[in-house]
Amino acid sequence: MDPVTLPTDRLVLSAPATSDAEDVIAYATDPDVIAYTPVPAPYGHAEAVEWLGRCRTGWESGTRLAWAIRRREDPRLLGTVELFQIADGAAEVGYATHPDARGHGYVTEAVSAIVDWAFATPPHGLGLVRVQWRAIATNHASLAVARRVGMSYEGLRRSGVLHRGQRHDEALAAVLRDDDRSTPLGWPAPTGRPDA
Ligand SMILES: CC(C)(COP(=O)(O)OP(=O)(O)OC[C@H]1O[C@@H](n2cnc3c(N)ncnc32)[C@H](O)[C@@H]1OP(=O)(O)O)[C@@H](O)C(=O)NCCC(=O)NCCS
């Protein structure tokens, strides 16, 4: 499929381009990105070029769709949101940003727009019914984004994910097309007990 550009109030979400390689390296080498995502480490020009190539083929096949997060007035790639494992009406979402771009709600804004598009009926979107999210359970910033976009908590896979040689608890959440995104359900209270 052709890459899809999605404008939001403050952002333009567009397919990453070869010219974004240095910006990709800048966020992919951030310690939090290494701690919580499966980026190669170390990460240099070859890794960025390889990932940008996968972005291109992902759009071509329609199986893995990546968007660069950019401010409307600034072409710098601040981070990315990806939809992957797109099959049978469902997909998974993943995201990461450079530390400079955190704390402004950009990822929440980007993921919300991408979820809207994923649920929209073709040709205006993918016509999905479910978008899911997974994260290492101690990744509170990622949990907060998933909750803010209206995902409901689906549970914890104890020691469910292997990351950099160690097993971690993995949190699961998802949003369905017909969910009321203003009332995400089931997120654990700080004690770890479900609150809804
Ligand atoms: C996960 C990650 C993308 C979240 O980034 P983030 O900046 O916290 O997320 P957002 O862009 O949605 O911004 C939310 C923050 O902006 C604040 N904010 C400011 N204006 C806002 C607005 N208009 N709307 C929403 N939030 C706003 C929120 O209060 C929140 O701050 P807080 O965490 O202090 O409460 C980032 O921490 C990251 O890249 N981590 C490393 C990679 C990673 O873990 N990826 C996920 C793997 S599962």
The ligand as an SDF file (V2000), in Angstrom:
LIG
                    3D

 48 50  0  0  0  0  0  0  0  0999 V2000
    6.9610    5.5200   26.2120 C   0  0  0  0  0  0  0  0  0  0  0  0
    7.2470    6.9280   25.7030 C   0  0  0  0  0  0  0  0  0  0  0  0
    7.0870    6.9640   24.2010 C   0  0  0  0  0  0  0  0  0  0  0  0
    6.2340    7.8580   26.3910 C   0  0  0  0  0  0  0  0  0  0  0  0
    6.5920    9.2020   26.1120 O   0  0  0  0  0  0  0  0  0  0  0  0
    5.8030   10.3850   26.8340 P   0  0  0  0  0  0  0  0  0  0  0  0
    6.4270   11.6540   26.4400 O   0  0  0  0  0  0  0  0  0  0  0  0
    5.6540   10.0760   28.2840 O   0  0  0  0  0  0  0  0  0  0  0  0
    4.3370   10.2540   26.1940 O   0  0  0  0  0  0  0  0  0  0  0  0
    3.4680   11.4210   25.5710 P   0  0  0  0  0  0  0  0  0  0  0  0
    4.1670   12.0120   24.4060 O   0  0  0  0  0  0  0  0  0  0  0  0
    2.1140   10.8810   25.3630 O   0  0  0  0  0  0  0  0  0  0  0  0
    3.4880   12.5320   26.7140 O   0  0  0  0  0  0  0  0  0  0  0  0
    2.8420   12.2810   27.9380 C   0  0  0  0  0  0  0  0  0  0  0  0
    3.3770   13.2310   28.9630 C   0  0  0  0  0  0  0  0  0  0  0  0
    3.1790   14.5480   28.4890 O   0  0  0  0  0  0  0  0  0  0  0  0
    2.2970   15.2400   29.3700 C   0  0  0  0  0  0  0  0  0  0  0  0
    1.4780   16.1080   28.5260 N   0  0  0  0  0  0  0  0  0  0  0  0
    1.7260   17.4050   28.3050 C   0  0  0  0  0  0  0  0  0  0  0  0
    0.8440   17.8940   27.4360 N   0  0  0  0  0  0  0  0  0  0  0  0
    0.0240   16.8840   27.0920 C   0  0  0  0  0  0  0  0  0  0  0  0
   -1.0770   16.7630   26.2180 C   0  0  0  0  0  0  0  0  0  0  0  0
   -1.5090   17.8080   25.5090 N   0  0  0  0  0  0  0  0  0  0  0  0
   -1.6840   15.5550   26.0790 N   0  0  0  0  0  0  0  0  0  0  0  0
   -1.2760   14.4980   26.7750 C   0  0  0  0  0  0  0  0  0  0  0  0
   -0.2080   14.5480   27.6270 N   0  0  0  0  0  0  0  0  0  0  0  0
    0.4240   15.7360   27.7780 C   0  0  0  0  0  0  0  0  0  0  0  0
    1.5680   14.1580   30.1420 C   0  0  0  0  0  0  0  0  0  0  0  0
    1.0910   14.6040   31.3760 O   0  0  0  0  0  0  0  0  0  0  0  0
    2.6610   13.1530   30.2820 C   0  0  0  0  0  0  0  0  0  0  0  0
    3.5740   13.5650   31.2650 O   0  0  0  0  0  0  0  0  0  0  0  0
    3.7740   12.7110   32.6180 P   0  0  0  0  0  0  0  0  0  0  0  0
    4.2950   11.3760   32.2000 O   0  0  0  0  0  0  0  0  0  0  0  0
    4.7500   13.5280   33.3820 O   0  0  0  0  0  0  0  0  0  0  0  0
    2.4220   12.6190   33.2230 O   0  0  0  0  0  0  0  0  0  0  0  0
    8.6880    7.3840   26.0610 C   0  0  0  0  0  0  0  0  0  0  0  0
    8.8480    7.3790   27.4530 O   0  0  0  0  0  0  0  0  0  0  0  0
    9.7540    6.4990   25.4270 C   0  0  0  0  0  0  0  0  0  0  0  0
   10.1290    6.6830   24.2740 O   0  0  0  0  0  0  0  0  0  0  0  0
   10.2750    5.5260   26.2130 N   0  0  0  0  0  0  0  0  0  0  0  0
   11.2990    4.6160   25.6950 C   0  0  0  0  0  0  0  0  0  0  0  0
   10.7510    3.6670   24.6480 C   0  0  0  0  0  0  0  0  0  0  0  0
    9.5740    2.8710   25.1890 C   0  0  0  0  0  0  0  0  0  0  0  0
    9.5130    2.5210   26.3540 O   0  0  0  0  0  0  0  0  0  0  0  0
    8.6250    2.5530   24.2900 N   0  0  0  0  0  0  0  0  0  0  0  0
    7.4590    1.7630   24.6260 C   0  0  0  0  0  0  0  0  0  0  0  0
    7.7940    0.3040   24.6180 C   0  0  0  0  0  0  0  0  0  0  0  0
    6.3670   -0.6590   25.0890 S   0  0  0  0  0  0  0  0  0  0  0  0
  1  2  1  0
  2  3  1  0
  2  4  1  0
  2 36  1  0
  4  5  1  0
  5  6  1  0
  6  7  2  0
  6  8  1  0
  6  9  1  0
  9 10  1  0
 10 11  2  0
 10 12  1  0
 10 13  1  0
 13 14  1  0
 14 15  1  0
 15 16  1  0
 15 30  1  0
 16 17  1  0
 17 18  1  0
 17 28  1  0
 18 19  1  0
 18 27  1  0
 19 20  2  0
 20 21  1  0
 21 22  1  0
 21 27  2  0
 22 23  1  0
 22 24  2  0
 24 25  1  0
 25 26  2  0
 26 27  1  0
 28 29  1  0
 28 30  1  0
 30 31  1  0
 31 32  1  0
 32 33  2  0
 32 34  1  0
 32 35  1  0
 36 37  1  0
 36 38  1  0
 38 39  2  0
 38 40  1  0
 40 41  1  0
 41 42  1  0
 42 43  1  0
 43 44  2  0
 43 45  1  0
 45 46  1  0
 46 47  1  0
 47 48  1  0
M  END
$$$$
